[in-house]
């Protein structure tokens, strides 16, 4: 059923908007990938917290219409980078453009074109799921009838229809992720940013979400999501950026970043300098029941 669910979700988005995205994709195909403007352009991005440099000179050029993974170990700077790219955290230095608009010089235009599902998402918990979507849709300037239509279809596709009148405070972790994703998709953004979107989500819901996101990118839109689970990234993404210690170690098509390595996991370990590390060298006391 995931394909059917994804199809229904796409129908929930405005036909005219999807058509426009498809036209952009077709023009890109005719003119060549080099002619298409990037979905996200990041130049010399820096962020420091006290004495700690979280992001140090990040440069990224993320192509439009792709499923993009930003991967790295815990503490690599992924969440900080995405927070600055989406206008949630002001950088110390650097420039960010999303869909051709500077996030910090032209925030209204830039933010109207993006959807965001951040890590640790805070929601209006005293609203029901349906009320939350109605509120978000009207904040985005969508007509009430269109908001209701899209909300109903997204709730159905994401298996939240039965809980649509339940307060968000009573939602499980997985349900919160799904209602947050619905809110991020409601206005049909050009670029969707997701920070660990599958964490805490059951396998059935994860498969449905995957179908929705794959159909979404097929219309010409862009998904950028962060994760430290290489198997998930390898199964979903066609373009990858590897981050470690606040820097980008590699970026490009999945096959190019993986290179001759048997898997993205192996390539990742080599890129971040963790390959061959033996965690058991100094743990000779561990095991065997000895005290």
ABEGO torsion letter per residue (X at the ends): XAAAAAAAAAAABBAAAAAAAAAAAAAAAAAEAAABBBABBBBGBBBBBEABBABBGBBBBBBBGBBBBBBEBBGAGAAAAAAAAAGABBBABEBBBBGGBBAAABAAAAAAABBBBBBGBBBBAABBAAAAAAAAAAAAGBBAAAAAAAAAAAAAAAGAAAAAABBAAABBAAAAAAAAAAAAAAAGBABBBBBGAABGBBAAAAAAAAAAAAAAAAAGBBBBBBBABAAAAAAABABBBBBBGGBBABBEBAAAAAEABABAAAAAAAAAGABGBBAAAAAAABEGGBX
